[in-house]
Amino acid sequence: MCTWLESEGKKGDNEICLCMLEFLKTQNLSAIEHVKTFSDYCRGQNRNRTMISSMMWACQNFDLKSWEHRFMEPGPLYMPNDSDFGKIEKRKKKYGPIYCKDTYTALIKVSQPKAQFNVLDMSVAVLQLMSAQEAGITQEARHRNVLLSKFLFVVHSVLLPLHG
């Protein structure tokens, strides 16, 4: 999980892409050839040019053979990571008021005792991103020419049984 304070950055497409790329850097990329991701239809974070450019940049710079990104169908849905956020909220009720970021990071880590969450502090990276944006620097990935044949974008439907 990536964290930063709301006073340090927004929750837009650039921040989400930065988190995705930072997460990839923490992985053993020599063992990864194909990436599969899922997201909802949030245009501000997941369904936009910045996200596609970041995926293209990652494929080129991390030597990934393919990236499959699935969009969940619009409407009420449940993604597996929703239960992770539920665990954190449940633990937060036991903590009481939280006044510092380190306490919140510790709470996230202990919310899942068996396999603790890996928490990436994105404060410095988000602040650098914000200052770069203010200076008018755009993402390098937008200017790269990468073949789209590496990508598969799919709308994923979940059919629920009707009771009647």
C-alpha positions as CSV (number, residue, x, y, z in Angstrom):
1,M,0.0,0.0,0.0
2,C,1.2,3.4,-0.8
3,T,0.7,6.3,1.6
4,W,1.1,10.0,1.7
5,L,-0.6,12.9,3.4
6,E,-3.4,14.7,1.6
7,S,-1.5,17.9,2.3
8,E,1.4,16.5,0.3
9,G,-0.5,15.4,-2.9
10,K,-3.7,14.7,-4.5
11,K,-5.4,11.3,-5.3
12,G,-5.3,11.8,-9.1
13,D,-3.9,9.8,-12.1
14,N,-0.3,11.0,-11.6
15,E,-0.2,9.9,-8.0
16,I,-1.8,6.5,-8.8
17,C,0.7,5.9,-11.7
18,L,3.6,6.9,-9.5
19,C,2.4,4.3,-6.9
20,M,2.1,1.6,-9.6
21,L,5.6,2.3,-10.9
22,E,7.1,2.4,-7.4
23,F,5.5,-0.9,-6.5
24,L,6.9,-2.5,-9.6
25,K,10.4,-1.3,-8.5
26,T,10.0,-3.2,-5.3
27,Q,9.4,-6.5,-7.2
28,N,11.9,-9.0,-8.7
29,L,11.4,-7.8,-12.2
30,S,13.7,-10.4,-13.8
31,A,11.0,-13.0,-12.9
32,I,8.1,-11.0,-14.3
33,E,7.2,-11.0,-17.9
34,H,3.4,-10.4,-17.9
35,V,1.5,-8.0,-15.6
36,K,-2.2,-8.2,-15.0
37,T,-4.1,-5.4,-13.3
38,F,-7.7,-4.7,-12.4
39,S,-9.3,-1.4,-11.8
40,D,-12.7,0.3,-11.6
41,Y,-13.9,2.8,-14.1
42,C,-12.6,5.9,-12.2
43,R,-11.5,8.2,-15.0
44,G,-9.6,10.4,-12.7
45,Q,-7.3,7.6,-11.5
46,N,-7.4,4.6,-13.7
47,R,-9.0,5.1,-17.1
48,N,-7.0,7.8,-18.8
49,R,-4.0,8.6,-21.0
50,T,-1.6,9.0,-18.1
51,M,-2.2,5.4,-16.9
52,I,-1.8,4.0,-20.4
53,S,1.4,6.0,-20.9
54,S,2.8,4.8,-17.5
55,M,2.0,1.1,-18.5
56,M,3.7,1.6,-21.8
57,W,6.7,3.2,-20.1
58,A,6.9,0.3,-17.6
59,C,6.8,-2.3,-20.4
60,Q,9.6,-0.6,-22.2
61,N,11.8,0.2,-19.2
62,F,11.2,-3.0,-17.1
63,D,11.3,-5.4,-20.1
64,L,7.8,-6.6,-19.6
65,K,6.4,-8.7,-22.5
66,S,2.8,-7.8,-21.9
67,W,0.4,-5.9,-19.6
68,E,-3.3,-6.9,-19.3
69,H,-5.5,-4.3,-17.7
70,R,-9.1,-5.2,-16.9
71,F,-11.7,-2.6,-16.1
72,M,-14.5,-3.8,-13.9
73,E,-18.0,-3.0,-15.2
74,P,-19.4,0.3,-13.9
75,G,-21.8,0.1,-11.0
76,P,-21.6,-1.4,-7.5
77,L,-18.9,-4.0,-7.3
78,Y,-16.6,-5.7,-4.9
79,M,-12.9,-6.0,-5.5
80,P,-10.7,-8.3,-3.4
81,N,-8.7,-5.3,-2.0
82,D,-11.9,-3.8,-0.6
83,S,-11.6,-6.3,2.3
84,D,-8.1,-5.0,3.0
85,F,-9.4,-1.5,3.5
86,G,-12.2,-3.0,5.7
87,K,-9.6,-4.6,7.9
88,I,-7.7,-1.3,8.2
89,E,-10.9,0.6,9.1
90,K,-11.9,-2.1,11.7
91,R,-8.4,-1.8,13.3
92,K,-8.6,2.0,13.2
93,K,-11.7,2.0,15.5
94,K,-9.6,0.2,18.2
95,Y,-6.8,2.8,17.9
96,G,-8.9,5.9,18.4
97,P,-7.9,9.2,17.0
98,I,-4.7,9.1,14.9
99,Y,-2.6,12.3,14.8
100,C,0.6,11.3,13.0
101,K,1.4,9.4,9.8
102,D,3.8,6.9,11.5
103,T,0.9,5.7,13.7
104,Y,-1.3,5.2,10.7
105,T,1.5,3.3,8.9
106,A,1.9,1.0,11.9
107,L,-1.9,0.5,12.0
108,I,-1.9,-0.5,8.3
109,K,0.9,-3.0,8.9
110,V,-0.8,-4.8,11.8
111,S,-4.3,-4.8,10.2
112,Q,-3.4,-8.1,8.6
113,P,-1.3,-10.1,11.1
114,K,-0.4,-13.2,9.1
115,A,0.9,-11.5,6.0
116,Q,1.5,-7.8,6.9
117,F,0.8,-5.2,4.3
118,N,3.9,-3.7,2.6
119,V,3.6,0.0,3.1
120,L,5.4,2.4,0.8
121,D,5.8,5.9,2.0
122,M,5.3,8.0,-1.1
123,S,5.6,11.4,0.6
124,V,8.9,12.4,-1.0
125,A,8.0,11.0,-4.4
126,V,4.6,12.7,-4.4
127,L,6.1,16.0,-3.4
128,Q,8.7,15.7,-6.2
129,L,5.9,14.9,-8.7
130,M,3.9,17.9,-7.5
131,S,6.9,20.3,-7.9
132,A,7.6,18.8,-11.4
133,Q,4.0,19.4,-12.4
134,E,4.2,22.9,-11.1
135,A,7.3,23.5,-13.2
136,G,5.4,22.3,-16.3
137,I,7.2,19.0,-16.8
138,T,5.1,16.2,-18.2
139,Q,5.6,12.5,-18.0
140,E,8.3,11.2,-20.2
141,A,6.1,8.3,-21.2
142,R,3.8,10.5,-23.2
143,H,6.6,11.2,-25.6
144,R,7.7,7.6,-26.2
145,N,6.6,5.6,-29.2
146,V,5.8,2.1,-27.9
147,L,3.8,-0.5,-29.8
148,L,0.3,-1.0,-28.3
149,S,0.5,-4.7,-29.3
150,K,1.8,-5.4,-25.8
151,F,-1.4,-4.3,-24.2
152,L,-4.8,-5.9,-23.7
153,F,-7.6,-3.8,-22.2
154,V,-10.7,-5.7,-21.2
155,V,-14.0,-4.8,-19.6
156,H,-14.6,-7.5,-17.0
157,S,-18.2,-8.5,-16.3
158,V,-19.3,-10.2,-13.1
159,L,-22.7,-11.9,-13.5
160,L,-24.6,-12.5,-10.3
161,P,-27.4,-15.0,-10.1
162,L,-30.9,-13.6,-10.0
163,H,-33.1,-14.8,-7.1
164,G,-36.7,-15.2,-8.0
